[in-house]
Amino acid sequence: MSVPHDRIPAPAWNAWGSGEDASPLDESLRALLEEGLGVPRRDTPPVDESEVRLRESELPAEVRSELAGIVGAWRVRTDDHTRLRHAGGKSTPDLLRRRSGEAEVADAVVFPGEHAEVENVLRCCSRHGIAVTAFGGGTSVVGGVEPLRGGFAAVVTLDLARLDGLLRLDTESGTATLQAGLRGPEAEELLGAHGYSLGHFPQSFEYATIGGFAATRSSGQASAGYGRFDDMVVDLRAATPRGTLGPGRAPASAAGPDLRQLLLGSEGTFGVITEVTVRIHPVPAEKHHEAWSFPDFGAGSAALRELARTGALPTVARLSDEVETGLNLSSEEVGGSAASDGCLLVTTYEGSAEHVAARHAEAAELLRAAGGASLGPEPALSWERGRFHAPHLRDALLDVNALAETLETATSWANLHATHAAVRDALTESLTEQGTPPLVMCHVSHVYPTGASLYFTVACARGREPVEQWRRAKRAAAEAIAAVGATITHHHAVGLDHREWMTAEVGDLGVEVLRAVKSAVDPEGVLNPGKLVPPE
Ligand SMILES: Cc1cc2nc3c(=O)[nH]c(=O)nc-3n(C[C@H](O)[C@H](O)[C@H](O)COP(=O)(O)OP(=O)(O)OC[C@H]3O[C@@H](n4cnc5c(N)ncnc54)[C@H](O)[C@@H]3O)c2cc1C
């Protein structure tokens, strides 16, 4: 069973949204940018698509005809329109480059419709020395879908959109087998028709896919209740140039190391995931929203730590620092509503009425004891209404001479405040030195018994070379993250942008292990070259 794709508009080639849903920045936010951040009032629209010059496709004719034999001639596309829409991900530098008319494109975009086709495409490309970049929703913010040739004669982007079915629903075991190309809303719609939900709602939900969630170890806004995407995965099926990998045959197993973990987070470098069997749960009968105010970030994060340790976590738990709280409260645009000073904690609880009531009572008591004051449901409802809005707001900010981007990390509770300060200071210093003092705000986005993830949002005036401006700021933040001992990424993955920090992350031997796995499943090295695994 599948859903018609045209129900969700395709994203624009140079923006997060489809273009149909674009709305210009309102005057109050424009004034805030000008007065608060010194953003000179100037429109910075993207170039027209007709002004973008793409290189010619150099896919050898022999490979093209072999690929056409596998998927059908009309599903091997070399036209500029299609190649431009697969020209990379959705980080701010990605968008800035495309908005200025620069785009690195694949030699062809191939649309397989089933697992066997994916496997045959990979075998064909491996035999002919053609690089292959798997493409789900194309929402990567770390260069994961950049079509790099990596020394091969050509590169093909493998768009998985046609793998869009719910293959199996096992209500007795509480699992569903979903094809990799299903986007978030499509998966929820298919499951919802049977009364089930996955509960995975990253901010990229509108466009990101099941395969992409698995390949990047994505984490959604309701992770406190339902877990990260990798926690939900029971089984996977992946095609490699050497055949099929299908680890996962029981809810738990002691049959050696868990090979599912080799595919989770493998970012298209070890294989192309075609099916994912996930844990599902009934659509919640009850939802309770409550926001809390804490005197400061320290008190709020201590309260979250307590909730995580006692197991009394809500389904959503998101704590803004003082700066983010101030902005949320002053702007309806970012999902805020009037509340108080200090730090805002948004909580929601989902499940059966009894479960929600019991969990809320236990958590509320702990939050009150930790210094929290309830603000009632409205700020949490307001956050939920606006929770997918921020990337659309970024489109509007990029139109008016501003720069806006996010980055994330995770660390232990003991190291949380040092990490918060180090990253905030690194971003502030780098951008201020470059003449564009930024607004840097942060929230705790995912919590665990032993630590939490920190998610930073940065906004400032655009410099003369905005891609280079952000590259320097991001490097400063990444170095601060490595120096303080936090992870280079909690959920955005490694891709191209974080690859140079992989050795610090997993050690020299760890990198060798990754290379050894790659050479076993992809001996010619054609799968997504340049991503995740540092070169020798
Ligand atoms: C505005 C915005 C908000 C975001 N918010 C979140 C968030 O809240 N949480 C979060 O976790 N991430 C977030 N991200 C990051 C991104 O959306 C996630 O990494 C997402 O999981 C990627 O899914 P996708 O289908 O778009 O994958 P793509 O971007 O298409 O691909 C990502 C990587 O996975 C590989 N890949 C894709 N599909 C497959 C497959 N079937 N088999 C093998 N490899 C594959 C690609 O080659 C690439 O390396 C956000 C990104 C943006 C732009």
The ligand as an SDF file (V2000), in Angstrom:
LIG
                    3D

 53 58  0  0  0  0  0  0  0  0999 V2000
   15.4730   21.9790    8.4710 C   0  0  0  0  0  0  0  0  0  0  0  0
   16.0570   20.6700    8.9050 C   0  0  0  0  0  0  0  0  0  0  0  0
   15.7000   20.1230   10.1190 C   0  0  0  0  0  0  0  0  0  0  0  0
   16.2450   18.9080   10.5210 C   0  0  0  0  0  0  0  0  0  0  0  0
   15.8320   18.3760   11.7000 N   0  0  0  0  0  0  0  0  0  0  0  0
   16.2960   17.1700   12.0790 C   0  0  0  0  0  0  0  0  0  0  0  0
   15.8430   16.5790   13.2950 C   0  0  0  0  0  0  0  0  0  0  0  0
   15.0080   17.1390   14.0240 O   0  0  0  0  0  0  0  0  0  0  0  0
   16.3450   15.3600   13.6200 N   0  0  0  0  0  0  0  0  0  0  0  0
   17.2260   14.7120   12.8110 C   0  0  0  0  0  0  0  0  0  0  0  0
   17.6230   13.6110   13.1490 O   0  0  0  0  0  0  0  0  0  0  0  0
   17.7000   15.2660   11.6910 N   0  0  0  0  0  0  0  0  0  0  0  0
   17.2400   16.4630   11.2850 C   0  0  0  0  0  0  0  0  0  0  0  0
   17.6880   17.0160   10.1170 N   0  0  0  0  0  0  0  0  0  0  0  0
   18.6800   16.3030    9.3140 C   0  0  0  0  0  0  0  0  0  0  0  0
   18.0520   15.3610    8.2390 C   0  0  0  0  0  0  0  0  0  0  0  0
   16.7390   15.7090    7.9900 O   0  0  0  0  0  0  0  0  0  0  0  0
   18.1090   13.9550    8.7150 C   0  0  0  0  0  0  0  0  0  0  0  0
   19.4580   13.5490    8.6550 O   0  0  0  0  0  0  0  0  0  0  0  0
   17.2520   12.9370    7.9390 C   0  0  0  0  0  0  0  0  0  0  0  0
   17.2670   11.7320    8.6510 O   0  0  0  0  0  0  0  0  0  0  0  0
   17.7170   12.6890    6.5410 C   0  0  0  0  0  0  0  0  0  0  0  0
   16.7120   11.9670    5.8530 O   0  0  0  0  0  0  0  0  0  0  0  0
   16.5770   12.0830    4.2880 P   0  0  0  0  0  0  0  0  0  0  0  0
   15.5890   11.0820    3.8440 O   0  0  0  0  0  0  0  0  0  0  0  0
   16.3470   13.4770    3.8640 O   0  0  0  0  0  0  0  0  0  0  0  0
   18.0300   11.6280    3.8580 O   0  0  0  0  0  0  0  0  0  0  0  0
   18.9760   12.2760    2.7740 P   0  0  0  0  0  0  0  0  0  0  0  0
   19.2700   13.6800    3.1120 O   0  0  0  0  0  0  0  0  0  0  0  0
   18.4440   12.0010    1.4290 O   0  0  0  0  0  0  0  0  0  0  0  0
   20.2770   11.4000    3.0030 O   0  0  0  0  0  0  0  0  0  0  0  0
   21.0270   11.5160    4.1910 C   0  0  0  0  0  0  0  0  0  0  0  0
   22.1700   10.4980    4.1410 C   0  0  0  0  0  0  0  0  0  0  0  0
   21.6560    9.1740    4.1790 O   0  0  0  0  0  0  0  0  0  0  0  0
   21.9350    8.4920    2.9600 C   0  0  0  0  0  0  0  0  0  0  0  0
   20.6950    7.7900    2.6020 N   0  0  0  0  0  0  0  0  0  0  0  0
   19.4660    8.3070    2.3620 C   0  0  0  0  0  0  0  0  0  0  0  0
   18.5920    7.3210    2.1440 N   0  0  0  0  0  0  0  0  0  0  0  0
   19.2870    6.1580    2.2430 C   0  0  0  0  0  0  0  0  0  0  0  0
   18.9400    4.8010    2.1240 C   0  0  0  0  0  0  0  0  0  0  0  0
   17.6970    4.4030    1.8590 N   0  0  0  0  0  0  0  0  0  0  0  0
   19.9020    3.8770    2.2880 N   0  0  0  0  0  0  0  0  0  0  0  0
   21.1810    4.2250    2.5710 C   0  0  0  0  0  0  0  0  0  0  0  0
   21.5610    5.5160    2.6990 N   0  0  0  0  0  0  0  0  0  0  0  0
   20.6260    6.4570    2.5440 C   0  0  0  0  0  0  0  0  0  0  0  0
   22.3490    9.5450    1.9580 C   0  0  0  0  0  0  0  0  0  0  0  0
   23.2200    9.0410    0.9870 O   0  0  0  0  0  0  0  0  0  0  0  0
   22.9920   10.5730    2.8630 C   0  0  0  0  0  0  0  0  0  0  0  0
   24.3010   10.1960    3.1680 O   0  0  0  0  0  0  0  0  0  0  0  0
   17.1720   18.2330    9.6930 C   0  0  0  0  0  0  0  0  0  0  0  0
   17.5140   18.7910    8.4580 C   0  0  0  0  0  0  0  0  0  0  0  0
   16.9630   19.9910    8.0650 C   0  0  0  0  0  0  0  0  0  0  0  0
   17.3230   20.5750    6.7330 C   0  0  0  0  0  0  0  0  0  0  0  0
  1  2  1  0
  2  3  1  0
  2 52  2  0
  3  4  2  0
  4  5  1  0
  4 50  1  0
  5  6  2  0
  6  7  1  0
  6 13  1  0
  7  8  2  0
  7  9  1  0
  9 10  1  0
 10 11  2  0
 10 12  1  0
 12 13  2  0
 13 14  1  0
 14 15  1  0
 14 50  1  0
 15 16  1  0
 16 17  1  0
 16 18  1  0
 18 19  1  0
 18 20  1  0
 20 21  1  0
 20 22  1  0
 22 23  1  0
 23 24  1  0
 24 25  2  0
 24 26  1  0
 24 27  1  0
 27 28  1  0
 28 29  2  0
 28 30  1  0
 28 31  1  0
 31 32  1  0
 32 33  1  0
 33 34  1  0
 33 48  1  0
 34 35  1  0
 35 36  1  0
 35 46  1  0
 36 37  1  0
 36 45  1  0
 37 38  2  0
 38 39  1  0
 39 40  1  0
 39 45  2  0
 40 41  1  0
 40 42  2  0
 42 43  1  0
 43 44  2  0
 44 45  1  0
 46 47  1  0
 46 48  1  0
 48 49  1  0
 50 51  2  0
 51 52  1  0
 52 53  1  0
M  END
$$$$
